Amino acid sequence: MNISIQSPLSAFTRAAICATFFATSLTRAAEPFFEKLDLFKAGEGGYKVYHIPGIVVTAKGTVLAWCEARQKGGDWDQIEILLRRSTDDGKTWSEPTMISNVPGPKTKNPFSLRMKNVDPKDVTYNNPVLIADRDGTVHMLFCLEYMRCFYQRSADDGVSWSAPVEITGAFEKFKPAYDWKVLATGPDHGIQTKSGRLVAPVWLSTGTGGNAHRPSVTATIFSDDQGKTWHAGEVAVPCTDEWINPNETVAIELADGSVMLNVRSESKAHRRLVTTSKDGATGWSTPKFDDALLEPICMGSIVRYSLAKDGAKNRILFSNPDNLSRADGKEEPGKNRDRKNVSVKLSYDEGATWPVKKTIEPGPSMYSDVAVTKSGTILCFFGRGDKPGFAGEFITLARFNLEWLTDGKDAAK
């Protein structure tokens, strides 16, 4: 009979080796990965243009990606809102479904009819905003004819939606400060703060300028009862000689509980505007240009990757076309620059600086939104391609991890 006697020292040594290996395996950075998947293509499904991408991850981990589906292409033409769902971190997707429908007769915004080639029979659903609630509800805001605003919700991760309820009345409270004739939510995703408040950026216009979208100001609307009622905040960024036509805006809650808006404008500085509020609605700070965030005059996006706890770092992600040049060389202050080089930037100090930047799409690329899955995969949903130029031929999903974004220099906690 062969009997093996194991010494206490060898057992301890093996246990220590196993523990060391286990700890090392937990802290070892994952291999970088990056992949792209086209979710919408211009011309398919009966739509000439897909535009205004948005993306959120629900409390259960379902990824919802949506956009405006435009039959003709213009802002005031026939537009529906389409949604696709993924339950595997954005790897595979459901077929698109339409999630915008207000029963009853529709009236075109009279300011749109002042422009050429606007068909009064077209129905324009515009500027969808989704907010993923911690309780699993998905809140949705959208507009009709840039004139009316509606709210609906989903209790099953976007499979079905409640009947839309009009909340345009909330915007009437802006009128003493700004007599708007055109309104729009977001676009992009909104946020839920730690207090439970739902915050959706909005922009308002008198409709007397270009495309009936100018001049404009930026503000927020909010709900403290999970979407049952909505209220107007204060104008966050007015239209001035310095801050010209602030419009499409994104929001994020900072580590101290305040809300920061990151604002598109047509200002001559060609930088993103930033302002903060303690409650996401009132007492906005004096807007400032962020020198690190270029503004070609295009929508951008912002989302939190992580909050400092249990050894993690504060991380915020920002995306937009990182470019100030024009192919024709005709760069003028306050005028559009080429929409290309959509990039993702990373901040470790709540948006004060942006030391990390990685290009997602070097060529023509446009509007974008960013989200983070439960596993830590980063999703950037963006327009790309040069046909048509303002929106791109595709709306594409880029999937990548923190190791790819930081070249493996950032432990993924």
MILOVO-145479 format. One record per residue (C-alpha): x, z, y; residue number from 1. Coordinates in steps of 0.02 Angstrom, whole numbers, plus 32768, in hexadecimal, padded with zeros to 4 digits. Layout:
N
<east=X | up=Z | north=Y | resi=NUM>
...
This chain:
413
<east=8000 | up=8000 | north=8000 | resi=1>
<east=8042 | up=7FD3 | north=80AC | resi=2>
<east=801B | up=8052 | north=8132 | resi=3>
<east=803D | up=802C | north=81EA | resi=4>
<east=8059 | up=80C2 | north=825A | resi=5>
<east=8045 | up=809F | north=8315 | resi=6>
<east=80A3 | up=8110 | north=838B | resi=7>
<east=8048 | up=815A | north=8423 | resi=8>
<east=80C8 | up=8107 | north=8494 | resi=9>
<east=80A8 | up=8057 | north=8452 | resi=10>
<east=7FEC | up=806E | north=8461 | resi=11>
<east=8001 | up=80A9 | north=8514 | resi=12>
<east=8074 | up=8018 | north=853B | resi=13>
<east=7FFA | up=7F99 | north=84F5 | resi=14>
<east=7F6B | up=7FE7 | north=8557 | resi=15>
<east=7FD0 | up=7FE0 | north=85F6 | resi=16>
<east=7FFC | up=7F2A | north=85D7 | resi=17>
<east=7F45 | up=7F00 | north=85B8 | resi=18>
<east=7F0F | up=7F5C | north=8656 | resi=19>
<east=7F93 | up=7F02 | north=86BC | resi=20>
<east=7F5D | up=7E5A | north=8676 | resi=21>
<east=7EA6 | up=7E81 | north=8699 | resi=22>
<east=7EC9 | up=7EB6 | north=874C | resi=23>
<east=7F34 | up=7E1D | north=8769 | resi=24>
<east=7EAC | up=7DAB | north=8725 | resi=25>
<east=7E2F | up=7DF7 | north=879F | resi=26>
<east=7E9C | up=7DDB | north=8838 | resi=27>
<east=7EE5 | up=7D32 | north=8808 | resi=28>
<east=7EA4 | up=7CAC | north=887D | resi=29>
<east=7E37 | up=7C27 | north=8832 | resi=30>
<east=7E73 | up=7B74 | north=882B | resi=31>
<east=7E43 | up=7B12 | north=88C7 | resi=32>
<east=7DB7 | up=7A95 | north=88B0 | resi=33>
<east=7D5E | up=7A18 | north=8920 | resi=34>
<east=7CD6 | up=799B | north=88F4 | resi=35>
<east=7C51 | up=7933 | north=894A | resi=36>
<east=7BA2 | up=78FE | north=8919 | resi=37>
<east=7B2E | up=788B | north=897B | resi=38>
<east=7A7E | up=78D4 | north=8984 | resi=39>
<east=7A2A | up=7857 | north=89FA | resi=40>
<east=7A52 | up=77A0 | north=8A1B | resi=41>
<east=7A0E | up=7739 | north=8AAB | resi=42>
<east=7992 | up=76B6 | north=8A72 | resi=43>
<east=795D | up=7711 | north=89D4 | resi=44>
<east=78B0 | up=775B | north=89C0 | resi=45>
<east=7867 | up=76F0 | north=8A4B | resi=46>
<east=78CD | up=7742 | north=8AD4 | resi=47>
<east=7946 | up=76E7 | north=8B45 | resi=48>
<east=79A2 | up=7785 | north=8B7A | resi=49>
<east=79BE | up=7834 | north=8B37 | resi=50>
<east=79F6 | up=78AD | north=8BBE | resi=51>
<east=7A00 | up=7965 | north=8BF2 | resi=52>
<east=7A41 | up=79B4 | north=8B50 | resi=53>
<east=7A23 | up=7A6C | north=8B2C | resi=54>
<east=7A52 | up=7ADF | north=8A9C | resi=55>
<east=7A34 | up=7B94 | north=8A66 | resi=56>
<east=7A4D | up=7C00 | north=89CC | resi=57>
<east=79B9 | up=7C6E | north=899D | resi=58>
<east=79C0 | up=7D23 | north=8964 | resi=59>
<east=79B3 | up=7CE6 | north=88B0 | resi=60>
<east=7A41 | up=7C6A | north=88C9 | resi=61>
<east=79DC | up=7BC9 | north=88D3 | resi=62>
<east=7A27 | up=7B4A | north=894B | resi=63>
<east=79AC | up=7AF0 | north=89BD | resi=64>
<east=79E4 | up=7A54 | north=8A19 | resi=65>
<east=7972 | up=79F7 | north=8A92 | resi=66>
<east=7972 | up=7971 | north=8B17 | resi=67>
<east=7908 | up=7903 | north=8B85 | resi=68>
<east=78D3 | up=7863 | north=8B2C | resi=69>
<east=78B9 | up=77DE | north=8BB2 | resi=70>
<east=785C | up=773D | north=8B8A | resi=71>
<east=789F | up=76E2 | north=8C23 | resi=72>
<east=792F | up=774E | north=8C5D | resi=73>
<east=7905 | up=7790 | north=8D0A | resi=74>
<east=78E2 | up=7843 | north=8D3F | resi=75>
<east=782D | up=781B | north=8D6C | resi=76>
<east=7801 | up=77A7 | north=8CDA | resi=77>
<east=77AB | up=77CC | north=8C34 | resi=78>
<east=780B | up=7860 | north=8BEA | resi=79>
<east=77EC | up=78CE | north=8B52 | resi=80>
<east=7850 | up=7964 | north=8B16 | resi=81>
<east=7897 | up=795A | north=8A65 | resi=82>
<east=78DF | up=79E5 | north=89F8 | resi=83>
<east=794B | up=79E7 | north=895C | resi=84>
<east=7970 | up=7A81 | north=88F0 | resi=85>
<east=7A02 | up=7AB6 | north=8883 | resi=86>
<east=7A0A | up=7B49 | north=880D | resi=87>
<east=7ABF | up=7B32 | north=87D6 | resi=88>
<east=7B26 | up=7B4B | north=8875 | resi=89>
<east=7B04 | up=7A9C | north=88B5 | resi=90>
<east=7B42 | up=7A3C | north=881D | resi=91>
<east=7A9C | up=79EA | north=87F1 | resi=92>
<east=7A00 | up=79CD | north=8859 | resi=93>
<east=7945 | up=79B4 | north=884F | resi=94>
<east=78F3 | up=7918 | north=8893 | resi=95>
<east=78C4 | up=791F | north=894D | resi=96>
<east=781A | up=7966 | north=897A | resi=97>
<east=77C1 | up=795F | north=8A23 | resi=98>
<east=77A6 | up=7A0C | north=8A6D | resi=99>
<east=7756 | up=79E2 | north=8B16 | resi=100>
<east=769C | up=79C3 | north=8B27 | resi=101>
<east=7629 | up=7A00 | north=8BB1 | resi=102>
<east=7573 | up=79D3 | north=8B8C | resi=103>
<east=7502 | up=798B | north=8C11 | resi=104>
<east=7517 | up=7911 | north=8CA2 | resi=105>
<east=75C0 | up=7900 | north=8CF6 | resi=106>
<east=75E7 | up=78D9 | north=8DAB | resi=107>
<east=768B | up=788B | north=8DE1 | resi=108>
<east=76F0 | up=78EA | north=8E62 | resi=109>
<east=76C5 | up=788F | north=8F05 | resi=110>
<east=777A | up=7895 | north=8F3C | resi=111>
<east=77AC | up=782C | north=8EA6 | resi=112>
<east=7732 | up=77A4 | north=8EDB | resi=113>
<east=7793 | up=778A | north=8F7C | resi=114>
<east=781D | up=773A | north=8F15 | resi=115>
<east=7822 | up=768B | north=8ECF | resi=116>
<east=77FB | up=7663 | north=8E19 | resi=117>
<east=77A7 | up=770A | north=8DF1 | resi=118>
<east=770F | up=76EC | north=8D83 | resi=119>
<east=7682 | up=7768 | north=8DAE | resi=120>
<east=7647 | up=775D | north=8CF9 | resi=121>
<east=76EA | up=77A0 | north=8CB3 | resi=122>
<east=76EC | up=7858 | north=8C80 | resi=123>
<east=778E | up=78B3 | north=8CA6 | resi=124>
<east=77B8 | up=7951 | north=8C46 | resi=125>
<east=785D | up=7991 | north=8C89 | resi=126>
<east=78E2 | up=7A17 | north=8C8B | resi=127>
<east=78C5 | up=7A7A | north=8BEB | resi=128>
<east=7913 | up=7B27 | north=8BE0 | resi=129>
<east=7917 | up=7B90 | north=8B41 | resi=130>
<east=7943 | up=7C49 | north=8B35 | resi=131>
<east=796A | up=7C9B | north=8A8E | resi=132>
<east=7922 | up=7D4C | north=8A90 | resi=133>
<east=7976 | up=7DD5 | north=8A2B | resi=134>
<east=78CF | up=7DF9 | north=89D6 | resi=135>
<east=78CD | up=7D4A | north=898B | resi=136>
<east=7856 | up=7CF9 | north=8A07 | resi=137>
<east=788D | up=7C56 | north=8A58 | resi=138>
<east=784C | up=7C46 | north=8B09 | resi=139>
<east=783B | up=7B9A | north=8B58 | resi=140>
<east=781E | up=7B60 | north=8C0B | resi=141>
<east=7803 | up=7AAD | north=8C3D | resi=142>
<east=77BF | up=7A4C | north=8CD1 | resi=143>
<east=773E | up=79C4 | north=8CE8 | resi=144>
<east=775A | up=7941 | north=8D6F | resi=145>
<east=77DB | up=79B2 | north=8DC3 | resi=146>
<east=7741 | up=7A06 | north=8E0B | resi=147>
<east=76FA | up=7A7E | north=8D89 | resi=148>
<east=7751 | up=7AFA | north=8D15 | resi=149>
<east=7717 | up=7B33 | north=8C69 | resi=150>
<east=7748 | up=7BB9 | north=8BEC | resi=151>
<east=7736 | up=7BB8 | north=8B2E | resi=152>
<east=7786 | up=7C17 | north=8AA0 | resi=153>
<east=77B5 | up=7C07 | north=89E9 | resi=154>
<east=77B2 | up=7C92 | north=8968 | resi=155>
<east=77FA | up=7C28 | north=88DB | resi=156>
<east=789E | up=7BE8 | north=8922 | resi=157>
<east=7856 | up=7B4D | north=8973 | resi=158>
<east=77EA | up=7B0F | north=88E2 | resi=159>
<east=774A | up=7B29 | north=8947 | resi=160>
<east=7720 | up=7B56 | north=89FA | resi=161>
<east=7695 | up=7BB2 | north=8A54 | resi=162>
<east=7622 | up=7B56 | north=8ACB | resi=163>
<east=7679 | up=7B3C | north=8B73 | resi=164>
<east=7645 | up=7BB1 | north=8C00 | resi=165>
<east=765C | up=7B7B | north=8CB4 | resi=166>
<east=76CC | up=7BED | north=8D1C | resi=167>
<east=76DC | up=7B83 | north=8DB9 | resi=168>
<east=7691 | up=7C13 | north=8E1B | resi=169>
<east=7735 | up=7C71 | north=8E0C | resi=170>
<east=7789 | up=7BEA | north=8E74 | resi=171>
<east=770D | up=7BFD | north=8F03 | resi=172>
<east=7767 | up=7C9C | north=8F35 | resi=173>
<east=7800 | up=7C32 | north=8F64 | resi=174>
<east=779E | up=7BD1 | north=8FE7 | resi=175>
<east=77B0 | up=7C4A | north=907A | resi=176>
<east=786D | up=7C38 | north=9067 | resi=177>
<east=786F | up=7B82 | north=902F | resi=178>
<east=77DA | up=7B0C | north=9038 | resi=179>
<east=77FD | up=7AAD | north=8F97 | resi=180>
<east=779F | up=7A14 | north=8F5B | resi=181>
<east=780B | up=79F3 | north=8EC1 | resi=182>
<east=783D | up=7A77 | north=8E40 | resi=183>
<east=78A7 | up=7A7C | north=8DA4 | resi=184>
<east=78DE | up=7B00 | north=8D28 | resi=185>
<east=7992 | up=7B05 | north=8CEC | resi=186>
<east=79B2 | up=7A94 | north=8C93 | resi=187>
<east=7A16 | up=7ADE | north=8C02 | resi=188>
<east=79F8 | up=7B86 | north=8BAE | resi=189>
<east=79C2 | up=7C23 | north=8C0A | resi=190>
<east=79F6 | up=7CD5 | north=8BE1 | resi=191>
<east=79B3 | up=7D7E | north=8BAC | resi=192>
<east=7A0F | up=7E10 | north=8BFC | resi=193>
<east=7A37 | up=7EB5 | north=8BA9 | resi=194>
<east=799D | up=7EFF | north=8BFE | resi=195>
<east=7931 | up=7E7C | north=8BAA | resi=196>
<east=7911 | up=7E18 | north=8C49 | resi=197>
<east=78FF | up=7D5D | north=8C2F | resi=198>
<east=7956 | up=7CF9 | north=8CB7 | resi=199>
<east=7944 | up=7C3F | north=8CD5 | resi=200>
<east=79A0 | up=7BE7 | north=8D63 | resi=201>
<east=7936 | up=7B6E | north=8DC9 | resi=202>
<east=7951 | up=7AF3 | north=8E55 | resi=203>
<east=78D6 | up=7AC1 | north=8EDD | resi=204>
<east=78CD | up=7A2C | north=8F52 | resi=205>
<east=7866 | up=79F3 | north=8FE5 | resi=206>
<east=7867 | up=7948 | north=8F92 | resi=207>
<east=7891 | up=78EC | north=9032 | resi=208>
<east=793F | up=78B0 | north=9001 | resi=209>
<east=798F | up=7847 | north=8F79 | resi=210>
<east=792B | up=7833 | north=8ED8 | resi=211>
<east=78B1 | up=78B3 | north=8F22 | resi=212>
<east=792C | up=7936 | north=8EE3 | resi=213>
<east=7982 | up=795B | north=8F87 | resi=214>
<east=799E | up=79C7 | north=8FE9 | resi=215>
<east=799C | up=7A57 | north=8F6E | resi=216>
<east=79BC | up=7B11 | north=8F55 | resi=217>
<east=79DC | up=7B7D | north=8EBB | resi=218>
<east=7984 | up=7C1C | north=8E83 | resi=219>
<east=7944 | up=7C71 | north=8DE4 | resi=220>
<east=789F | up=7CA3 | north=8D99 | resi=221>
<east=7895 | up=7D37 | north=8D21 | resi=222>
<east=7825 | up=7D93 | north=8CA7 | resi=223>
<east=782A | up=7E4A | north=8C78 | resi=224>
<east=779F | up=7E42 | north=8BF7 | resi=225>
<east=77E4 | up=7DC3 | north=8B7A | resi=226>
<east=779E | up=7D2B | north=8BD2 | resi=227>
<east=76EC | up=7D67 | north=8BF1 | resi=228>
<east=7703 | up=7D60 | north=8CAE | resi=229>
<east=7788 | up=7D0E | north=8D1A | resi=230>
<east=77C2 | up=7D38 | north=8DC9 | resi=231>
<east=7829 | up=7CE7 | north=8E51 | resi=232>
<east=78D1 | up=7D2F | north=8E81 | resi=233>
<east=7928 | up=7D09 | north=8F25 | resi=234>
<east=797E | up=7C68 | north=8F57 | resi=235>
<east=7A2E | up=7C7D | north=8F13 | resi=236>
<east=7A85 | up=7BE6 | north=8F60 | resi=237>
<east=7A37 | up=7B96 | north=8FFB | resi=238>
<east=7A5C | up=7AE6 | north=9035 | resi=239>
<east=7ADB | up=7AEC | north=90C3 | resi=240>
<east=7B65 | up=7A80 | north=910B | resi=241>
<east=7BDC | up=7AD5 | north=9090 | resi=242>
<east=7B6A | up=7AE8 | north=8FF8 | resi=243>
<east=7B19 | up=7A3E | north=8FF0 | resi=244>
<east=7A80 | up=7A25 | north=8F80 | resi=245>
<east=7A9D | up=7AAE | north=8EFE | resi=246>
<east=7A34 | up=7A81 | north=8E67 | resi=247>
<east=7A4E | up=7A87 | north=8DAA | resi=248>
<east=7A88 | up=7B38 | north=8D84 | resi=249>
<east=7ABB | up=7BA0 | north=8CED | resi=250>
<east=7ABF | up=7C5D | north=8CDA | resi=251>
<east=7B20 | up=7CE1 | north=8C7A | resi=252>
<east=7B19 | up=7D9F | north=8C73 | resi=253>
<east=7BC2 | up=7DED | north=8C99 | resi=254>
<east=7C0B | up=7E85 | north=8C41 | resi=255>
<east=7BD3 | up=7EF7 | north=8CCF | resi=256>
<east=7B1E | up=7EC0 | north=8CBC | resi=257>
<east=7B19 | up=7E50 | north=8D55 | resi=258>
<east=7AE3 | up=7D9A | north=8D48 | resi=259>
<east=7B53 | up=7D0C | north=8D81 | resi=260>
<east=7B10 | up=7C60 | north=8DAE | resi=261>
<east=7B80 | up=7BC8 | north=8D9C | resi=262>
<east=7B3A | up=7B40 | north=8E0B | resi=263>
<east=7B47 | up=7A84 | north=8E19 | resi=264>
<east=7B46 | up=7A41 | north=8ECB | resi=265>
<east=7B76 | up=79A9 | north=8F32 | resi=266>
<east=7BEE | up=7A0C | north=8F9E | resi=267>
<east=7C8A | up=79BA | north=8FE2 | resi=268>
<east=7CFA | up=7A3B | north=8F8D | resi=269>
<east=7CCF | up=79F0 | north=8EE1 | resi=270>
<east=7CD5 | up=7A9B | north=8E8E | resi=271>
<east=7C4F | up=7AFD | north=8E32 | resi=272>
<east=7BF6 | up=7B81 | north=8E9A | resi=273>
<east=7BE9 | up=7C34 | north=8E5A | resi=274>
<east=7B7A | up=7CC4 | north=8E92 | resi=275>
<east=7B4B | up=7D6B | north=8E42 | resi=276>
<east=7AB9 | up=7DE4 | north=8E45 | resi=277>
<east=7AA4 | up=7E91 | north=8DFB | resi=278>
<east=79F9 | up=7E65 | north=8DB4 | resi=279>
<east=79FF | up=7DA8 | north=8DA2 | resi=280>
<east=797A | up=7D8F | north=8E26 | resi=281>
<east=79A2 | up=7DE1 | north=8ECD | resi=282>
<east=7A35 | up=7E11 | north=8F3C | resi=283>
<east=7AA0 | up=7D79 | north=8F13 | resi=284>
<east=7B54 | up=7D7F | north=8F4E | resi=285>
<east=7B98 | up=7CFF | north=8FC9 | resi=286>
<east=7BB6 | up=7C61 | north=8F60 | resi=287>
<east=7C6B | up=7C34 | north=8F42 | resi=288>
<east=7CC1 | up=7B9A | north=8EFE | resi=289>
<east=7D22 | up=7BB4 | north=8E5C | resi=290>
<east=7DC2 | up=7B51 | north=8E73 | resi=291>
<east=7DDE | up=7B47 | north=8DB7 | resi=292>
<east=7D39 | up=7AF1 | north=8D93 | resi=293>
<east=7D33 | up=7A3E | north=8DCF | resi=294>
<east=7C8C | up=79F5 | north=8E07 | resi=295>
<east=7C75 | up=793A | north=8DED | resi=296>
<east=7BBC | up=795A | north=8E16 | resi=297>
<east=7B77 | up=7973 | north=8D67 | resi=298>
<east=7B23 | up=79FB | north=8D02 | resi=299>
<east=7B92 | up=7A7C | north=8CAF | resi=300>
<east=7B75 | up=7B0D | north=8C38 | resi=301>
<east=7BAF | up=7BBF | north=8C1E | resi=302>
<east=7B9A | up=7C38 | north=8B8C | resi=303>
<east=7BE8 | up=7CD8 | north=8B4C | resi=304>
<east=7C54 | up=7CCE | north=8AB1 | resi=305>
<east=7C78 | up=7D87 | north=8A9E | resi=306>
<east=7C6B | up=7E2F | north=8AF7 | resi=307>
<east=7CF7 | up=7EAE | north=8AED | resi=308>
<east=7CCB | up=7F29 | north=8A62 | resi=309>
<east=7D17 | up=7F58 | north=89BC | resi=310>
<east=7DBB | up=7F07 | north=89EF | resi=311>
<east=7D6F | up=7E64 | north=8A2D | resi=312>
<east=7D96 | up=7E13 | north=8AD3 | resi=313>
<east=7D22 | up=7DE0 | north=8B5F | resi=314>
<east=7D12 | up=7D24 | north=8B50 | resi=315>
<east=7CA7 | up=7CAA | north=8BB3 | resi=316>
<east=7C9D | up=7BEE | north=8B93 | resi=317>
<east=7C7A | up=7B69 | north=8C16 | resi=318>
<east=7C61 | up=7AAD | north=8BFF | resi=319>
<east=7C50 | up=7A18 | north=8C72 | resi=320>
<east=7CA5 | up=7971 | north=8C97 | resi=321>
<east=7D51 | up=79AA | north=8CD3 | resi=322>
<east=7D74 | up=7918 | north=8D47 | resi=323>
<east=7D7A | up=78EC | north=8E01 | resi=324>
<east=7DB1 | up=7836 | north=8DF8 | resi=325>
<east=7D52 | up=7792 | north=8E01 | resi=326>
<east=7D7E | up=76F3 | north=8DA4 | resi=327>
<east=7D64 | up=7691 | north=8E45 | resi=328>
<east=7DD7 | up=7705 | north=8EA6 | resi=329>
<east=7D51 | up=7729 | north=8F28 | resi=330>
<east=7D54 | up=77E6 | north=8F28 | resi=331>
<east=7CF4 | up=782C | north=8FBD | resi=332>
<east=7CCE | up=78E4 | north=8FE1 | resi=333>
<east=7C23 | up=7913 | north=8F9F | resi=334>
<east=7C0A | up=7870 | north=8F3F | resi=335>
<east=7BFA | up=785D | north=8E82 | resi=336>
<east=7C97 | up=7854 | north=8E19 | resi=337>
<east=7CA0 | up=7804 | north=8D6D | resi=338>
<east=7C4E | up=7867 | north=8CE4 | resi=339>
<east=7CD8 | up=7872 | north=8C62 | resi=340>
<east=7D4B | up=78ED | north=8C0B | resi=341>
<east=7CCB | up=7970 | north=8BD9 | resi=342>
<east=7D34 | up=7A0A | north=8BB8 | resi=343>
<east=7D1B | up=7ABE | north=8B84 | resi=344>
<east=7D73 | up=7B48 | north=8BE4 | resi=345>
<east=7D8B | up=7BFD | north=8BB0 | resi=346>
<east=7D91 | up=7C99 | north=8C1D | resi=347>
<east=7DCD | up=7D46 | north=8BE9 | resi=348>
<east=7DA0 | up=7D9C | north=8C8D | resi=349>
<east=7CE7 | up=7D78 | north=8CA6 | resi=350>
<east=7D00 | up=7CD2 | north=8CFC | resi=351>
<east=7D85 | up=7D08 | north=8D79 | resi=352>
<east=7E05 | up=7C91 | north=8D2B | resi=353>
<east=7DFE | up=7C07 | north=8CA8 | resi=354>
<east=7EA9 | up=7C00 | north=8C51 | resi=355>
<east=7E72 | up=7B9B | north=8BB9 | resi=356>
<east=7E30 | up=7AE8 | north=8BBF | resi=357>
<east=7E14 | up=7A68 | north=8B36 | resi=358>
<east=7DCE | up=79B8 | north=8B44 | resi=359>
<east=7D36 | up=7994 | north=8AD7 | resi=360>
<east=7D1E | up=78DE | north=8B09 | resi=361>
<east=7DA2 | up=7886 | north=8B75 | resi=362>
<east=7D37 | up=77EC | north=8B97 | resi=363>
<east=7C8F | up=77DC | north=8BEF | resi=364>
<east=7C33 | up=7880 | north=8BD3 | resi=365>
<east=7BAB | up=78D5 | north=8C34 | resi=366>
<east=7B32 | up=7967 | north=8C2C | resi=367>
<east=7B5D | up=79F2 | north=8BB0 | resi=368>
<east=7B23 | up=7A98 | north=8B6E | resi=369>
<east=7B83 | up=7B17 | north=8B05 | resi=370>
<east=7B4F | up=7B98 | north=8A84 | resi=371>
<east=7BA1 | up=7C09 | north=8A02 | resi=372>
<east=7B60 | up=7C1F | north=8951 | resi=373>
<east=7B59 | up=7CC2 | north=88F1 | resi=374>
<east=7BF8 | up=7C93 | north=8894 | resi=375>
<east=7C56 | up=7C72 | north=8937 | resi=376>
<east=7C50 | up=7BB5 | north=8932 | resi=377>
<east=7C48 | up=7B6B | north=89E1 | resi=378>
<east=7BCC | up=7ADF | north=8A01 | resi=379>
<east=7BD9 | up=7A69 | north=8A94 | resi=380>
<east=7B44 | up=79F3 | north=8AA3 | resi=381>
<east=7B6A | up=7967 | north=8B1D | resi=382>
<east=7B46 | up=78B6 | north=8B54 | resi=383>
<east=7BCB | up=7832 | north=8B39 | resi=384>
<east=7BE7 | up=7777 | north=8B41 | resi=385>
<east=7BDF | up=76F8 | north=8BCD | resi=386>
<east=7B32 | up=76AE | north=8BAD | resi=387>
<east=7AD0 | up=76E4 | north=8C14 | resi=388>
<east=7B53 | up=772B | north=8C87 | resi=389>
<east=7AFB | up=77C5 | north=8CCD | resi=390>
<east=7AC2 | up=780B | north=8C25 | resi=391>
<east=7B2B | up=77B9 | north=8B9D | resi=392>
<east=7AFA | up=775C | north=8B00 | resi=393>
<east=7AFE | up=77F7 | north=8A90 | resi=394>
<east=7ADB | up=78AF | north=8A99 | resi=395>
<east=7B61 | up=78F5 | north=8A28 | resi=396>
<east=7B80 | up=79A0 | north=89DC | resi=397>
<east=7C35 | up=79DB | north=89D7 | resi=398>
<east=7C54 | up=7A69 | north=895B | resi=399>
<east=7CF6 | up=7ACA | north=8965 | resi=400>
<east=7D3E | up=7B77 | north=8955 | resi=401>
<east=7D9C | up=7BEA | north=89CA | resi=402>
<east=7E40 | up=7BC1 | north=8972 | resi=403>
<east=7E2C | up=7B09 | north=89A0 | resi=404>
<east=7E00 | up=7B33 | north=8A54 | resi=405>
<east=7E95 | up=7BA7 | north=8A6A | resi=406>
<east=7F0E | up=7B4F | north=89F4 | resi=407>
<east=7F0C | up=7BE9 | north=8986 | resi=408>
<east=7F51 | up=7C5B | north=8A0E | resi=409>
<east=7EB7 | up=7CCA | north=8A17 | resi=410>
<east=7E85 | up=7D3F | north=898A | resi=411>
<east=7DD0 | up=7D18 | north=8962 | resi=412>
<east=7D84 | up=7DC2 | north=897F | resi=413>
